[in-house]
Amino acid sequence: MIERDSAQSKPSALLQEEGRAVLSRFYTVLRSLRLYPLENSAVQQALDDLHDLLRRLVLEDGPIEVRIVGDFFFYNETRLRLDLSNYSTFGSFARTLTDHGLGAMEVLPGIDRAEWAPFLSLLLREPDEQDPYTGFMDRMAGAPVLHIQVLPASEVKEPELEEEVLYAAK
């Protein structure tokens, strides 16, 4: 997954805002896909919103990574601070990923809007009971998804937190 130079990164408050916006867009489109068929205008608008946001962020910053470690989300190495008002929303998205054995996903430059529906539809399918991650990857191999990569939860580690790095530097 991505390695970032912290000296060139955005301010933490902006990363927090961007990370929450990304999680919110994922939650919205997954919820819409659960309720309506793909052709529905609400689903199409949610897909547009997700794609527009992530395409813009990828153009600005390069690959975008969302990682789940325990009960925490990380957005491009920044731990997101979630409160009770939004935890259930983001917790739903976390469960969707972890049910498939996914610990991280990365959106790469060149992402096409047409890749989102197949990827998100895979997330909404029932996970394989024996080996959720392998089952997900087998289905993803047959999907037209080229600019989204995923890692199994077993390979995802918590990044060094900025506060820990600053403390160590002192």
C-alpha positions in Angstrom: 0.0 0.0 0.0 1.0 3.6 -0.1 3.9 5.2 1.6 3.6 9.0 2.2 6.1 11.7 2.9 4.7 13.4 6.0 6.6 16.6 5.2 4.4 17.0 2.1 1.1 16.1 3.6 -2.0 18.2 4.2 -2.9 19.6 7.6 -4.5 17.1 9.8 -7.8 18.9 10.0 -8.2 18.8 6.2 -7.3 15.1 6.2 -9.9 14.5 8.9 -12.5 16.3 6.8 -11.6 14.5 3.6 -11.5 11.1 5.3 -15.0 11.6 6.8 -16.3 12.8 3.5 -14.9 9.6 1.8 -16.4 7.3 4.4 -19.7 9.2 4.2 -19.9 8.8 0.4 -19.1 5.1 0.6 -21.8 4.6 3.2 -24.4 6.6 1.1 -23.8 4.7 -2.1 -23.8 1.3 -0.3 -27.1 2.2 1.5 -28.6 3.4 -1.8 -27.5 0.1 -3.6 -29.2 -1.9 -0.8 -32.5 0.0 -1.2 -32.7 0.6 -5.0 -31.7 -0.9 -8.3 -28.5 0.4 -10.0 -30.6 2.3 -12.5 -32.3 4.4 -9.8 -31.5 8.1 -9.8 -30.5 8.1 -6.1 -28.0 5.4 -6.7 -26.6 7.1 -9.8 -26.3 10.4 -7.9 -24.5 8.6 -5.0 -22.1 7.0 -7.5 -21.5 10.3 -9.1 -20.7 12.0 -5.7 -18.4 9.2 -4.7 -16.5 9.2 -8.0 -16.3 13.0 -8.2 -14.8 13.2 -4.7 -12.3 10.4 -5.1 -11.2 11.3 -8.6 -10.5 14.9 -7.3 -8.6 13.6 -4.3 -6.6 11.1 -6.3 -5.7 13.9 -8.8 -4.6 16.1 -5.9 -2.8 13.6 -3.7 -2.2 10.4 -5.6 -3.5 7.1 -4.4 -6.1 7.2 -1.6 -6.1 4.6 1.0 -8.8 3.7 3.5 -7.6 1.3 6.2 -9.4 -0.4 9.1 -7.4 -1.5 12.2 -9.6 -2.7 15.0 -12.2 0.0 15.6 -10.2 2.7 13.9 -10.3 4.1 10.3 -7.2 5.5 8.7 -7.3 7.7 5.7 -3.9 8.1 4.0 -2.1 7.3 7.3 -4.2 9.7 9.3 -6.4 8.1 12.0 -9.8 9.5 11.7 -11.4 10.9 14.8 -15.0 9.8 14.8 -17.6 10.7 17.3 -20.9 9.0 18.4 -22.9 11.0 15.9 -21.1 9.4 12.9 -19.7 6.1 14.3 -22.8 4.0 13.4 -22.6 5.2 9.8 -18.9 4.5 9.5 -19.2 1.3 11.6 -21.6 0.0 9.0 -19.0 0.5 6.2 -16.3 -1.1 8.4 -18.4 -4.2 8.9 -19.1 -4.4 5.2 -15.3 -4.5 4.5 -14.4 -6.7 7.4 -17.1 -9.2 6.6 -15.2 -9.9 3.4 -11.9 -10.1 5.2 -10.7 -6.7 3.9 -8.5 -4.5 5.9 -7.6 -1.8 3.4 -8.6 -0.5 0.0 -6.7 1.8 -2.2 -8.1 3.9 -5.0 -5.5 4.5 -7.8 -5.1 7.3 -10.3 -7.1 6.6 -13.5 -10.2 5.4 -11.6 -13.2 5.3 -13.9 -16.8 5.8 -12.7 -17.7 2.5 -14.3 -15.5 0.6 -11.8 -17.5 1.6 -8.7 -20.8 -0.3 -9.3 -19.1 -3.7 -9.8 -16.8 -3.1 -6.8 -19.5 -1.9 -4.5 -21.9 -4.7 -5.6 -19.2 -7.2 -4.6 -19.1 -5.6 -1.2 -22.9 -6.1 -0.8 -22.8 -9.8 -1.7 -22.8 -12.3 1.1 -19.2 -13.2 2.1 -17.8 -16.6 1.5 -18.2 -18.5 4.8 -15.0 -20.5 4.5 -12.6 -17.8 3.4 -14.2 -14.4 2.9 -11.1 -12.7 1.5 -10.3 -15.3 -1.1 -14.0 -15.5 -2.1 -14.0 -11.7 -2.6 -10.8 -11.7 -4.6 -12.1 -14.5 -6.8 -15.2 -12.5 -7.6 -13.2 -9.3 -8.0 -10.9 -11.0 -10.5 -13.8 -11.4 -12.9 -15.0 -7.8 -12.4 -14.0 -4.8 -14.5 -12.2 -3.2 -11.6 -8.6 -2.1 -12.4 -8.0 1.0 -10.1 -9.1 -0.3 -6.8 -6.9 -2.6 -4.8 -7.7 -4.3 -1.5 -5.6 -6.0 1.2 -6.7 -8.7 3.6 -7.3 -7.7 7.2 -4.5 -10.1 8.2 -1.9 -7.9 6.4 -3.0 -4.5 7.6 -1.0 -2.9 10.3 -1.6 0.3 12.2 0.5 3.1 10.7 2.8 5.1 13.0 0.7 7.9 14.4 1.9 11.4 13.8 1.8 12.1 17.6 4.0 9.0 18.2 6.5 10.1 15.6 6.6 13.6 17.2 7.0 12.1 20.7 9.8 9.9 19.5 11.5 12.9 17.8 11.5 14.8 21.1 
